[in-house]
Structure formats: C-alpha cells, structure tokens
C-alpha cells in the first residue's frame, strides 16, 4: 500500500517520462517547454528500462521512457503507428548529445566567447569525428560481440531446479547455450579483423555523407567542441562542474532550436507520440 502511494505521488504528471540523465531532461524540457511532461531521471539505460517495467506491471499507463539508441536499433518508425502502445522510445540518433551538434546553435551560445564563425565550429566537429574513426569502429565491433555472447543469456532458475540434471538442463538446453558454439566459431581473430575493417569503412562513409552527426558518439564530439569554443577564464561564475556546464549548454542549444524552428523532427515526433498515448 505504501509503495502504491509512493508511485502515485511519483507519477503525478499527465505524461511521466523517464530519461537517462539530467542533460536529457533539461534539453528536452527546454526544447518542448510543455507542462504536460514530467521528467524523471532513471540513471542510465538499464535503470530506466527496469523502472518502466515496474510501472507497467503496477498498472501505470501514463509512464514512458526514452533512451539512447547507442549501437542498437531505434523504434522511431513505429512511434506514430496506430495501434502501437509501447512505452519505451528508442532515439534514432546514437545518443541525446547528437541533437546538440548544430553549429549555429553552438555559435549563438553564451559559452561561445572566442568569436568563432560557423564554418570553424563545423570543421572542429568534423575533425573530431575524423579522429574517432577507428575508435568508433572498435566500439561498434565490441557491441556486436557483446550482443553475440550476452543476448538472451541464461535466465536465473526457478526453485523447481532441485537436482543436478535439472540444473544442467537449465543451462545447457537454454537458447543462449545452444548458440554459444556457433557464435564462438564466428568470433575468431580473423573474424574480429574483418568486422573492424567493415565497421571502419562504414564509419568513413558516414563521415563523407554527413551521417556522422547522427551516428558517431555525440558526447565526445560535443565535449571537444564545447571545450574548444569556450574560454572559461573569461566567464564570471562559470559552472562549478563539467556536468553543469554541458547541461546548461544543452538548454541554450534547445532554446535556440525552439526559437528558430530548428528542433529535430525526431523529437517533435516523440512529443506527438507521447501525447497521442494519453
């Protein structure tokens, strides 16, 4: 009963949206400026999804979450599909920081105090992306290998497992164990090298066609360009922590995008989808 009261108090918004961190909350709040949305911070991808599952099992129908795509797949194509009722929204960009990689918005920020032109800021972001080619390829291959060996991992047994054979069968007859030899067989040193070369080639293609802005690690690019364009010593009362700095910058970018009608269509779609589910 106490837990239900606590949940009811927590989920007091018309739309209760769990997000991964403060930057996501403050960016979307400034971009949407919509009192219908109550933001809640879940502390990372796994935490957010676990909390959403708890809310769903408790019967709360006005609770949702939005998470970074990372190296997985977005469900953006189904956000506005009639009849779809899922409450977990996966962004179509790598992570929320990718939405901040807009040279005009960064140039207009009060933290840009070096008199930089748009092309200089764009070139800085592109240069950082170029520096990350092999790093990005490496991370992508690690994500592939993680998926091979962790996806559908053996679940915890129920208490009905009471002897050696039951314990053995629970592990060795699981879907994960059945595919283990196949996955291991396709993960040799040669296979890893092939994957790396393929991922590197894909990263170079994204660099050429401009998709680096959506698919590269936005967090690293943002931190590089933000640190470069800002002379901290010239700003009175500069934020006391890096996290506060990036969060405040995110709010400034969001306000510029909203004022100049430059909000990403993805995020406009997200708000519409949330409102359509009320």
Backbone bond lengths (Angstrom), bond angles and torsions (degrees), N, CA, C in turn:
res aa  C-N    CA-C-N  psi(-1)  N-CA   C-N-CA  omega(-1)  CA-C   N-CA-C  phi
1 X - - - 1.458 - - 1.526 110.79 -
2 X 1.340 116.00 -44.84 1.465 120.42 179.16 1.521 110.19 -62.64
3 X 1.355 115.72 -37.53 1.450 120.14 179.61 1.522 110.44 -65.44
4 X 1.343 117.58 -40.35 1.455 121.28 179.11 1.520 110.83 -64.38
5 X 1.341 116.26 -39.84 1.464 120.27 178.11 1.525 110.33 -63.74
6 X 1.331 115.97 -41.44 1.460 120.75 179.59 1.529 110.47 -64.20
7 X 1.336 116.49 -42.38 1.459 119.73 178.83 1.529 111.11 -64.20
8 X 1.326 115.48 -44.04 1.463 119.41 -178.52 1.523 111.09 -60.70
9 X 1.310 116.22 -38.41 1.461 120.69 177.41 1.518 111.02 -68.39
10 X 1.330 115.89 -39.05 1.462 120.95 -179.60 1.524 110.99 -66.63
11 X 1.333 115.59 -43.33 1.457 120.25 -175.29 1.531 111.27 -96.14
12 X 1.314 115.03 57.01 1.460 121.58 -176.35 1.526 113.11 -90.97
13 X 1.318 117.01 -5.94 1.457 119.92 -179.72 1.513 112.10 -82.21
14 X 1.312 115.52 162.68 1.463 119.39 173.87 1.526 109.41 -67.21
15 X 1.321 114.97 -42.49 1.465 122.81 172.86 1.518 106.92 -124.10
16 X 1.321 117.90 117.96 1.469 122.26 179.59 1.525 107.64 -104.93
17 X 1.320 115.99 110.21 1.459 121.20 -171.53 1.526 111.42 -113.95
18 X 1.322 115.61 113.27 1.464 120.86 175.41 1.524 109.65 -80.52
19 X 1.322 116.49 133.76 1.461 122.53 177.41 1.523 108.95 -128.02
20 X 1.323 116.02 168.31 1.459 120.11 -173.31 1.528 113.67 -77.22
21 X 1.340 117.19 -33.47 1.472 118.60 -173.20 1.522 111.21 -156.34
22 X 1.338 114.57 175.58 1.467 120.87 -177.45 1.522 111.91 -65.79
23 X 1.324 117.97 -35.57 1.457 120.03 -179.61 1.525 110.50 -62.03
24 X 1.336 116.88 -43.83 1.469 120.46 178.63 1.518 110.43 -61.62
25 X 1.330 116.16 -45.94 1.465 120.55 179.23 1.521 111.53 -58.07
26 X 1.322 116.48 -51.45 1.462 120.07 -173.61 1.528 111.58 -70.55
27 X 1.335 116.80 -34.45 1.468 119.89 178.25 1.526 110.97 -66.21
28 X 1.336 117.13 -51.19 1.460 120.05 -178.16 1.532 111.64 -67.41
29 X 1.313 116.59 -36.38 1.461 119.99 178.75 1.526 110.60 -62.52
30 X 1.329 116.85 -43.63 1.467 120.58 179.23 1.526 111.27 -70.49
31 X 1.321 116.94 -35.09 1.470 120.95 -178.68 1.526 111.19 -70.60
32 X 1.335 116.73 -45.20 1.467 120.70 -176.31 1.519 112.85 -85.59
33 X 1.329 116.25 -38.67 1.465 121.33 -177.64 1.528 110.37 48.41
34 X 1.321 115.61 51.78 1.463 121.46 -174.86 1.527 109.92 -122.10
35 X 1.331 117.81 114.64 1.472 120.43 -177.21 1.526 114.06 -66.98
36 X 1.328 117.27 -11.84 1.469 119.80 179.66 1.522 111.47 -70.69
37 X 1.338 116.70 -21.26 1.464 120.66 -175.31 1.528 110.47 -98.96
38 X 1.317 115.75 122.03 1.464 122.07 173.09 1.527 107.59 -104.92
39 X 1.328 115.95 119.89 1.460 120.99 -177.38 1.529 110.87 -91.06
40 X 1.326 114.86 139.91 1.464 122.19 177.80 1.524 107.79 -132.79
41 X 1.324 117.36 136.95 1.461 121.75 -176.68 1.530 109.94 -99.16
42 X 1.339 115.29 123.54 1.464 119.96 -175.75 1.511 114.89 -100.04
43 X 1.334 118.32 -9.24 1.454 120.23 177.39 1.510 114.56 77.21
44 X 1.326 117.03 52.93 1.451 120.80 175.95 1.515 113.32 104.43
45 X 1.314 114.66 164.42 1.469 123.18 -174.42 1.522 112.87 -57.21
46 X 1.335 116.62 -51.53 1.468 119.96 -176.52 1.525 111.35 -66.45
47 X 1.336 116.13 -40.04 1.456 119.70 179.99 1.517 112.00 -63.17
48 X 1.324 116.29 -42.88 1.457 121.30 -179.76 1.530 110.75 -61.84
49 X 1.321 116.16 -44.40 1.466 119.63 -177.28 1.527 111.52 -68.28
50 X 1.320 116.92 -36.48 1.467 120.33 178.16 1.529 110.83 -66.10
51 X 1.322 116.78 -40.49 1.463 120.79 179.59 1.525 110.39 -66.64
52 X 1.335 116.28 -40.86 1.461 119.88 178.20 1.526 110.64 -61.40
53 X 1.321 117.07 -42.40 1.462 120.64 179.11 1.524 110.91 -60.58
54 X 1.329 116.13 -42.22 1.466 120.62 178.05 1.530 110.57 -60.64
55 X 1.330 116.78 -43.57 1.468 120.53 -179.23 1.521 111.28 -65.35
56 X 1.329 116.05 -39.87 1.470 119.95 179.13 1.522 110.72 -64.48
57 X 1.347 116.42 -43.75 1.455 120.36 -179.31 1.529 111.69 -66.34
58 X 1.336 115.97 -27.04 1.468 120.55 178.56 1.531 112.12 -84.88
59 X 1.334 116.28 -3.50 1.455 120.12 175.20 1.512 116.66 90.54
60 X 1.325 117.30 13.69 1.468 120.22 179.21 1.533 108.98 -84.38
61 X 1.312 116.50 114.55 1.455 121.83 -173.50 1.535 112.91 -95.69
62 X 1.318 116.81 -3.90 1.467 120.11 -179.32 1.529 111.78 -109.35
63 X 1.327 115.65 28.55 1.469 121.62 -179.28 1.531 108.68 -118.10
64 X 1.330 115.94 133.02 1.458 122.01 -175.82 1.530 109.40 -139.99
65 X 1.313 115.75 172.03 1.471 119.20 172.18 1.514 109.42 -144.68
66 X 1.323 115.33 152.71 1.460 121.79 172.22 1.522 107.01 -126.87
67 X 1.327 116.24 132.84 1.462 121.27 -177.63 1.523 110.28 -131.57
68 X 1.329 115.11 157.55 1.461 120.57 175.04 1.527 110.17 -64.37
69 X 1.328 115.54 150.31 1.463 119.92 175.56 1.523 111.07 -72.42
70 X 1.326 115.70 -35.91 1.468 121.37 -174.00 1.528 108.81 52.75
71 X 1.343 117.74 -125.50 1.468 119.86 -179.88 1.526 112.30 -103.05
72 X 1.325 115.44 14.37 1.455 119.64 178.76 1.523 111.16 -93.22
73 X 1.324 115.35 -153.83 1.464 121.35 -178.55 1.532 109.92 -115.98
74 X 1.309 115.30 142.86 1.457 121.14 175.77 1.526 109.58 -83.22
75 X 1.325 115.65 152.97 1.467 119.76 172.37 1.533 110.56 -109.58
76 X 1.345 115.83 24.05 1.464 122.08 -177.33 1.523 112.38 -55.29
77 X 1.323 117.48 -37.01 1.466 120.83 -176.92 1.521 112.43 -59.96
78 X 1.327 116.92 -23.80 1.463 120.69 -177.39 1.527 113.82 -104.15
79 X 1.313 117.93 3.24 1.462 119.93 -176.09 1.524 112.14 -57.54
80 X 1.323 116.37 -39.85 1.472 120.10 -175.87 1.516 112.93 -108.91
81 X 1.326 116.56 14.42 1.461 120.01 179.41 1.530 110.48 -73.16
82 X 1.335 117.74 124.05 1.474 119.89 178.77 1.525 111.42 -55.83
83 X 1.304 116.20 136.74 1.454 120.36 178.39 1.514 114.26 92.25
84 X 1.331 117.63 -15.41 1.463 120.67 177.51 1.528 109.39 -79.19
85 X 1.309 115.56 128.14 1.474 118.85 -176.03 1.530 112.98 -122.57
86 X 1.335 117.96 10.04 1.463 119.51 -179.16 1.521 109.98 -60.64
87 X 1.328 115.18 153.17 1.463 120.14 -177.03 1.526 112.73 -115.99
88 X 1.310 116.69 3.07 1.468 121.08 178.62 1.526 108.29 -105.87
89 X 1.323 115.95 114.98 1.456 121.44 -177.57 1.531 109.20 -106.20
90 X 1.328 115.66 123.04 1.465 121.42 -179.37 1.526 108.24 -105.34
91 X 1.325 116.01 120.38 1.464 120.91 -176.33 1.528 111.74 -60.72
92 X 1.343 117.67 147.69 1.464 119.86 176.73 1.533 113.71 -80.63
93 X 1.332 117.33 -8.73 1.473 119.94 175.05 1.527 109.34 -101.80
94 X 1.312 115.70 162.53 1.460 120.80 -173.58 1.521 111.92 -54.36
95 X 1.325 116.99 -47.08 1.467 121.33 178.47 1.520 108.98 -157.98
96 X 1.309 116.87 169.97 1.470 120.81 -172.48 1.523 111.39 -60.94
97 X 1.338 118.65 -31.50 1.468 120.87 -178.46 1.530 112.17 -63.78
98 X 1.335 117.60 -21.87 1.461 119.56 178.48 1.525 112.36 -62.31
99 X 1.337 116.07 -26.59 1.463 119.44 178.89 1.532 112.08 -74.73
100 X 1.313 117.41 -10.77 1.461 121.31 -179.19 1.520 112.86 -94.56
101 X 1.325 117.24 -3.90 1.464 120.69 -175.14 1.526 110.75 -84.04
102 X 1.316 115.80 60.48 1.459 123.01 -179.79 1.522 108.15 -120.24
103 X 1.321 115.27 111.85 1.466 120.63 -172.50 1.526 112.51 -57.74
104 X 1.327 117.71 -41.00 1.473 120.12 -177.84 1.520 111.21 -64.02
105 X 1.332 116.29 -41.43 1.466 120.19 179.83 1.520 110.75 -68.24
106 X 1.326 117.12 -40.16 1.462 120.82 178.95 1.523 111.05 -66.55
107 X 1.327 116.55 -39.21 1.465 119.95 179.30 1.528 111.00 -64.35
108 X 1.334 116.70 -34.99 1.464 121.23 -177.70 1.527 112.93 -78.08
109 X 1.318 117.41 -11.94 1.463 120.93 -178.09 1.521 111.43 -66.48
110 X 1.331 115.79 147.54 1.469 120.30 176.71 1.524 111.44 -66.60
111 X 1.319 116.75 -17.25 1.469 120.03 179.02 1.529 111.97 -81.03
112 X 1.319 117.20 -13.56 1.466 120.48 175.47 1.521 106.53 -86.70
113 X 1.318 116.20 95.02 1.470 120.14 -174.41 1.534 112.24 -121.33
114 X 1.314 116.12 26.80 1.465 119.80 179.05 1.527 112.67 -111.99
115 X 1.336 117.25 9.53 1.460 120.97 177.61 1.514 113.43 66.00
116 X 1.322 117.51 35.85 1.462 121.48 -176.56 1.526 111.62 -81.19
117 X 1.337 115.99 144.20 1.464 118.87 175.52 1.525 109.95 -89.58
118 X 1.335 115.56 169.01 1.464 121.05 -175.54 1.525 111.93 -59.16
119 X 1.321 116.40 -42.94 1.463 119.39 -175.96 1.526 111.53 -65.11
120 X 1.319 116.95 -35.76 1.464 120.38 178.60 1.529 110.74 -63.85
121 X 1.323 116.07 -41.38 1.468 120.19 179.78 1.517 109.90 -68.30
122 X 1.338 116.61 -42.70 1.468 120.60 178.62 1.526 110.32 -62.41
123 X 1.333 117.19 -43.36 1.461 121.46 179.94 1.525 111.35 -63.92
124 X 1.326 116.45 -36.85 1.469 119.84 178.86 1.525 110.20 -63.38
125 X 1.331 116.97 -45.68 1.462 120.03 179.81 1.520 111.36 -65.19
126 X 1.316 116.69 -40.70 1.455 120.49 179.16 1.524 110.51 -65.80
127 X 1.335 116.55 -40.33 1.463 120.34 178.71 1.515 112.01 -63.40
128 X 1.319 117.03 -41.90 1.462 120.43 177.46 1.523 110.18 -63.98
129 X 1.316 116.74 -39.61 1.467 120.04 177.71 1.524 110.67 -61.64
130 X 1.323 116.05 -39.86 1.465 120.22 179.05 1.532 110.56 -64.87
131 X 1.319 116.66 -38.20 1.465 120.44 178.22 1.531 112.17 -65.26
132 X 1.326 116.38 -23.23 1.466 121.12 -174.88 1.531 113.32 -94.72
133 X 1.328 118.55 7.63 1.462 120.71 -174.24 1.526 112.82 -54.94
134 X 1.331 117.02 -55.65 1.459 119.25 -177.67 1.523 111.65 -72.36
135 X 1.309 116.35 -33.86 1.471 120.47 176.12 1.521 109.84 -61.71
136 X 1.324 116.44 -43.70 1.462 120.98 178.84 1.526 110.83 -64.50
137 X 1.336 115.74 -42.33 1.470 119.43 178.84 1.526 110.95 -62.14
138 X 1.323 115.93 -41.64 1.464 120.73 179.84 1.527 110.83 -62.82
139 X 1.326 116.71 -45.63 1.470 120.11 -179.76 1.531 111.23 -63.50
140 X 1.326 115.94 -37.33 1.465 119.21 -179.23 1.527 110.95 -66.81
141 X 1.326 116.96 -40.65 1.458 120.11 178.60 1.527 110.54 -67.54
142 X 1.309 117.48 -39.62 1.470 120.20 175.96 1.525 110.22 -59.30
143 X 1.331 116.71 -39.84 1.468 120.57 178.67 1.527 110.93 -64.24
144 X 1.336 116.43 -38.40 1.474 120.43 177.21 1.529 110.35 -63.14
145 X 1.326 116.00 -46.37 1.470 119.87 -179.32 1.526 111.18 -66.27
146 X 1.314 116.19 -39.22 1.470 119.43 177.41 1.523 110.37 -61.07
147 X 1.320 115.89 -41.58 1.455 119.56 178.64 1.522 112.43 -63.93
148 X 1.317 116.47 -38.04 1.465 120.46 179.86 1.525 112.01 -63.22
149 X 1.316 116.21 -41.37 1.465 118.68 -170.87 1.529 114.66 -103.95
150 X 1.320 117.37 -8.68 1.463 118.94 179.06 1.517 113.84 -113.70
151 X 1.333 116.61 -23.37 1.457 119.85 -178.73 1.529 110.15 -64.72
152 X 1.320 115.87 137.41 1.472 122.27 -179.23 1.521 111.88 56.33
153 X 1.342 115.74 37.56 1.460 118.95 -179.11 1.525 110.72 -61.85
154 X 1.307 115.61 157.73 1.466 121.02 -177.87 1.535 110.00 -55.64
155 X 1.325 117.51 123.08 1.472 119.53 -179.87 1.524 111.09 -74.70
156 X 1.319 116.28 161.19 1.464 119.50 174.55 1.523 109.58 -62.17
157 X 1.336 117.28 141.96 1.473 119.92 -178.73 1.526 111.90 -76.94
158 X 1.319 114.91 156.88 1.459 119.34 170.58 1.521 108.22 -82.59
159 X 1.317 117.02 171.57 1.466 121.54 -179.13 1.525 112.67 -71.96
160 X 1.326 117.24 -4.09 1.466 120.11 176.19 1.530 111.66 -71.95
161 X 1.331 116.91 -15.03 1.471 120.54 175.04 1.523 107.40 -76.25
162 X 1.359 114.79 103.22 1.472 119.32 -170.76 1.516 114.23 -125.93
163 X 1.346 117.70 3.81 1.465 118.87 177.35 1.526 109.13 -148.56
164 X 1.326 115.08 175.28 1.466 120.23 -175.08 1.517 112.66 -61.06
165 X 1.335 117.54 -44.59 1.464 120.30 -178.45 1.519 111.71 -63.35
166 X 1.313 116.99 -41.74 1.464 119.93 179.47 1.523 110.59 -64.22
167 X 1.334 116.67 -40.76 1.455 120.69 178.85 1.529 110.83 -65.35
168 X 1.340 115.11 -43.82 1.460 120.93 179.03 1.525 110.71 -62.17
169 X 1.323 117.40 -46.64 1.465 121.42 -178.43 1.525 111.77 -65.87
170 X 1.307 115.91 -36.53 1.468 118.92 -179.55 1.528 110.53 -59.01
171 X 1.320 116.20 -38.59 1.465 120.37 -179.94 1.527 111.39 -82.66
172 X 1.332 116.08 -53.66 1.465 120.10 -169.51 1.522 114.44 -78.79
173 X 1.312 117.69 -16.38 1.467 120.54 176.30 1.522 111.72 -99.37
174 X 1.309 116.81 4.43 1.465 120.10 178.85 1.527 110.22 -73.23
175 X 1.323 115.40 156.03 1.467 119.81 178.28 1.518 110.94 -59.01
176 X 1.344 116.48 -38.20 1.461 119.87 -178.50 1.527 111.24 -62.70
177 X 1.319 116.78 -46.63 1.461 119.69 -177.22 1.528 111.03 -68.71
178 X 1.320 117.05 -36.13 1.469 120.35 -179.21 1.523 112.25 -61.74
179 X 1.333 116.49 -32.34 1.468 118.83 -178.59 1.532 112.94 -97.65
180 X 1.330 116.60 0.10 1.457 120.56 -174.52 1.523 112.51 -60.66
181 X 1.317 117.37 -46.39 1.469 120.46 -178.11 1.525 111.37 -63.48
182 X 1.332 116.06 -39.53 1.465 120.19 179.18 1.524 110.84 -64.84
183 X 1.332 115.31 -44.38 1.468 119.25 -179.57 1.528 111.12 -65.70
184 X 1.331 115.79 -41.92 1.464 119.54 178.58 1.526 110.73 -64.53
185 X 1.325 116.18 -36.47 1.460 120.31 -179.45 1.513 113.41 -67.36
186 X 1.315 117.24 -23.12 1.464 120.50 179.82 1.530 111.87 -104.52
187 X 1.341 115.23 20.68 1.470 119.52 -178.32 1.524 111.25 -128.27
188 X 1.325 116.31 38.91 1.456 121.06 177.83 1.525 110.28 -75.45
189 X 1.325 116.80 174.46 1.460 120.74 177.54 1.535 110.47 -58.60
190 X 1.339 115.68 -39.82 1.466 120.16 178.51 1.523 110.85 -63.90
191 X 1.337 116.34 -41.81 1.469 120.54 179.04 1.523 111.11 -63.58
192 X 1.323 116.46 -40.91 1.468 120.52 179.81 1.529 110.00 -63.65
193 X 1.326 116.67 -42.48 1.464 120.11 178.99 1.527 110.66 -62.22
194 X 1.330 116.90 -41.09 1.467 121.11 177.85 1.520 110.74 -62.19
195 X 1.320 116.21 -43.87 1.461 120.68 178.29 1.528 111.66 -62.20
196 X 1.331 116.12 -41.71 1.461 120.14 179.73 1.526 111.61 -62.66
197 X 1.322 116.22 -44.92 1.462 120.09 -179.75 1.526 110.68 -63.72
198 X 1.330 116.37 -40.72 1.465 120.24 179.21 1.534 110.74 -65.42
199 X 1.338 116.50 -43.65 1.459 120.13 -179.78 1.525 111.43 -66.13
200 X 1.336 116.16 -37.71 1.463 119.84 178.51 1.525 110.60 -64.99
201 X 1.332 116.24 -41.61 1.470 120.09 178.43 1.526 110.60 -63.27
202 X 1.330 116.97 -39.52 1.468 120.52 178.24 1.529 110.94 -66.31
203 X 1.338 115.67 -38.46 1.464 119.56 179.10 1.533 110.68 -64.98
204 X 1.327 117.00 -40.48 1.464 120.65 177.83 1.529 111.01 -63.66
205 X 1.333 115.88 -37.32 1.467 120.20 177.90 1.529 110.52 -64.45
206 X 1.338 116.19 -42.50 1.473 120.22 178.01 1.532 110.86 -63.00
207 X 1.314 115.85 -33.90 1.463 119.96 179.00 1.529 109.84 -66.41
208 X 1.326 116.01 -40.10 1.465 120.36 -178.35 1.524 112.49 -71.88
209 X 1.341 116.67 -41.27 1.471 118.49 -173.81 1.532 114.09 -91.18
210 X 1.345 116.77 0.60 1.456 120.07 176.93 1.507 115.16 91.00
211 X 1.324 117.88 -3.04 1.459 120.33 -178.95 1.526 113.62 -74.66
212 X 1.328 116.38 -3.02 1.472 119.04 175.04 1.525 110.69 -57.44
213 X 1.322 116.44 -31.08 1.465 120.93 -177.28 1.532 111.43 -65.67
214 X 1.329 116.62 -28.29 1.458 121.37 178.82 1.523 112.81 -95.01
215 X 1.352 116.54 -34.30 1.458 119.79 -166.30 1.521 116.20 -107.94
216 X 1.337 118.10 -18.24 1.456 119.64 178.07 1.527 109.88 -80.56
217 X 1.318 116.38 172.07 1.464 121.38 -178.88 1.526 110.36 -71.64
218 X 1.323 116.19 98.55 1.456 121.19 -176.17 1.513 113.80 -61.48
219 X 1.314 115.71 -33.89 1.470 119.96 -177.60 1.525 110.76 -60.96
220 X 1.327 116.99 -46.35 1.469 120.83 -178.29 1.531 111.47 -67.96
221 X 1.323 116.88 -39.26 1.465 120.39 179.93 1.526 110.09 -67.40
222 X 1.328 116.04 -43.51 1.464 120.09 -179.95 1.525 110.91 -62.23
223 X 1.319 117.13 -46.11 1.456 119.97 -178.28 1.521 111.42 -62.17
224 X 1.321 116.16 -37.25 1.461 119.23 179.80 1.522 111.11 -67.01
225 X 1.332 117.23 -50.71 1.459 119.81 -176.14 1.528 111.15 -69.74
226 X 1.334 117.75 -35.64 1.466 120.59 -179.79 1.520 111.16 -66.82
227 X 1.331 116.87 -41.97 1.455 120.26 178.52 1.510 112.72 -67.15
228 X 1.327 116.23 -32.78 1.467 121.91 -178.31 1.520 112.28 -76.09
229 X 1.340 117.84 -37.59 1.464 120.07 -174.05 1.527 113.10 -84.02
230 X 1.339 115.80 -7.63 1.462 119.75 -174.07 1.531 111.60 -115.15
231 X 1.335 115.56 122.77 1.462 121.48 171.83 1.532 106.60 -93.15
232 X 1.317 115.12 96.55 1.463 119.89 -173.15 1.522 113.10 -61.15
233 X 1.302 116.64 -32.16 1.464 120.51 -176.39 1.530 112.04 -64.88
234 X 1.332 116.97 -21.27 1.460 120.89 -177.42 1.526 112.84 -93.49
235 X 1.346 117.55 2.56 1.462 120.51 -177.17 1.529 109.53 -109.85
236 X 1.321 117.63 112.16 1.475 119.95 177.56 1.530 109.87 -63.25
237 X 1.304 116.05 142.51 1.462 122.07 177.72 1.534 111.92 53.11
238 X 1.313 114.90 48.87 1.467 120.29 176.81 1.533 108.52 -63.22
239 X 1.337 118.57 144.87 1.474 120.53 -179.69 1.520 112.05 -48.32
240 X 1.315 115.47 143.34 1.464 120.46 -174.45 1.522 113.59 -77.60
241 X 1.330 117.95 -13.60 1.465 120.64 179.41 1.525 109.48 -138.47
242 X 1.335 115.76 155.94 1.461 120.25 177.79 1.527 110.96 -61.61
243 X 1.325 117.31 -40.08 1.464 120.20 -178.59 1.521 110.82 -61.89
244 X 1.333 116.82 -38.44 1.473 120.82 177.97 1.530 110.13 -67.64
245 X 1.319 116.65 -38.14 1.464 121.61 178.09 1.527 110.93 -61.69
246 X 1.348 117.22 -51.76 1.454 120.42 -177.77 1.527 111.72 -65.81
247 X 1.321 116.65 -36.06 1.460 119.96 178.81 1.525 110.95 -67.04
248 X 1.331 116.83 -42.16 1.462 119.79 178.80 1.523 110.37 -66.81
249 X 1.323 116.78 -39.02 1.463 120.33 176.23 1.526 110.19 -61.46
250 X 1.327 116.86 -41.59 1.468 121.18 179.31 1.528 110.85 -60.12
251 X 1.337 117.18 -40.23 1.461 120.64 178.54 1.528 110.90 -65.05
252 X 1.335 116.36 -39.75 1.467 119.45 179.15 1.529 111.10 -65.49
253 X 1.324 116.15 -42.23 1.466 120.20 177.87 1.527 110.03 -62.09
254 X 1.327 116.95 -44.14 1.464 121.08 -179.66 1.527 111.52 -60.75
255 X 1.320 116.04 -44.08 1.475 119.20 -179.48 1.526 110.75 -64.38
256 X 1.330 116.98 -39.57 1.465 120.23 177.43 1.531 110.02 -63.52
257 X 1.326 116.91 -45.17 1.470 120.36 -179.77 1.526 111.13 -62.06
258 X 1.331 116.31 -42.20 1.468 119.86 179.78 1.531 110.77 -65.44
259 X 1.320 116.61 -44.02 1.466 120.89 -177.50 1.522 112.30 -67.95
260 X 1.330 116.63 -29.43 1.463 121.13 -177.55 1.519 113.03 -104.61
261 X 1.329 115.83 14.20 1.468 122.04 179.23 1.527 111.58 52.87
262 X 1.324 114.64 43.68 1.460 120.90 -179.63 1.533 111.97 -113.22
263 X 1.322 116.80 15.19 1.459 119.09 178.28 1.526 109.12 -62.49
264 X 1.323 116.54 138.68 1.459 120.42 179.19 1.518 110.56 -60.86
265 X 1.330 115.41 139.13 1.460 120.15 177.55 1.517 112.29 -58.26
266 X 1.342 116.59 -31.55 1.473 120.58 178.12 1.523 110.67 -56.84
267 X 1.319 115.45 -46.10 1.465 120.25 -173.88 1.519 111.95 -78.52
268 X 1.326 116.78 -27.84 1.465 120.09 170.31 1.522 108.94 -64.68
269 X 1.334 115.72 -44.13 1.470 120.74 177.58 1.523 111.45 -59.81
270 X 1.318 116.16 -39.08 1.465 120.38 -177.74 1.523 110.80 -62.84
271 X 1.318 116.98 -46.83 1.462 119.67 179.96 1.529 110.77 -63.13
272 X 1.327 116.91 -42.14 1.462 120.13 177.86 1.533 111.17 -61.04
273 X 1.338 115.77 -43.49 1.456 119.92 -178.94 1.531 111.23 -63.21
274 X 1.320 116.50 -40.66 1.466 120.97 178.43 1.531 110.50 -62.86
275 X 1.315 116.04 -43.69 1.467 119.94 -178.14 1.530 111.64 -69.14
276 X 1.330 115.83 -32.67 1.462 119.33 178.80 1.520 112.57 -70.41
277 X 1.351 116.66 -16.78 1.462 120.11 -179.14 1.534 112.90 -93.47
278 X 1.316 116.53 -2.65 1.476 118.86 -179.66 1.524 109.44 -67.91
